[in-house]
Amino acid sequence: MRFTKMHGLGNDYVYVNAFTERIAEPERLAKLVSDRHTGIGSDGLILICPSKVADARMEMYNAEGSRGEMCGNGIRCVAKYVVEHGLAAGPHLRIETDAGVKTLDCMIKNGVVQSVRVDMGKPVLDASSIPTTIVVERVIDYPITLGGTEYQVTCVSMGNPHAVVFTRDLHKVDLVDLGPRFEHSTFFPRRINAHFVRVDDRAHVTVRHWERGSGATRACGSGACAVCVAGALTGRTERRITASLPGGELDVEWGANDHVYMTGPAVEVFEGDWPG
């Protein structure tokens, strides 16, 4: 099986061109290739598939094999791949995902995609649709208790579920301990991506991520979008921000049309052959 290793701000995946490759057990393959000691090493597996309604379809699997609906960093890399490998011309693309068809604009220089702007669509704020078991219409700065500690959470779905917690002491967040508590809490029946945020000023935030099925990651594109929405909803930030993540920066805007736009890089690292 031919594969390509790519990343968006260090959020790395193994990409397989399913126009030519046939993958029988993607859940099992995701676990094998993602292992950073015995596999290729990644946050998961993304299949680039034919689509009847778009230029390509993205199928995303987390490192432990579960299927994900959407990946903001991943879809930018899909855009880069389909343009540079001749599957679509660009610069304007439509990519089908489990969270719907997303439109993308590629910034191309000398045939190389430098960065990608993604229309991530409208955020979902209805609590039951995110989903969460918290019985309110919208979960905005809502107090929940985990492990004996109270946290103020704001929940947003960007096609996949996110919980955002604002804190002044980001360096004190024990992500390895706290991330799983959020991910597997009964408040979140389909598990959750958890994001811990320090507001640096009204246009800049610093974020650390815990992604369901993958753990701590260097970046989460859909999570940065959720942070932008949460910051605006709670009055902490403007509707356009720069999010500083462990792997770099993303520009995010919650537009007047209610759509969230994310712009960031996509990098191809290497290609190879996986046995079997």
Beta strands, then each sheet from edge to edge (+ up, - down):
strand 1: 2-8
strand 2: 11-17
strand 3: 44-49
strand 4: 56-62
strand 5: 67-68
strand 6: 92-97
strand 7: 100-109
strand 8: 112-119
strand 9: 142-146
strand 10: 149-157
strand 11: 161-166
strand 12: 193-201
strand 13: 204-211
strand 14: 215-217
strand 15: 240-245
strand 16: 248-254
strand 17: 260-265
strand 18: 267-273
sheet 1: 5+ 4- 3+ 2+ 1- 18+
sheet 2: 5+ 4- 6- 7+ 8- 17+ 16- 15+ 13+ 12- 11- 10+ 9-
sheet 3: 5+ 4- 6- 7+ 8- 17+ 16- 15+ 13+ 14-
end
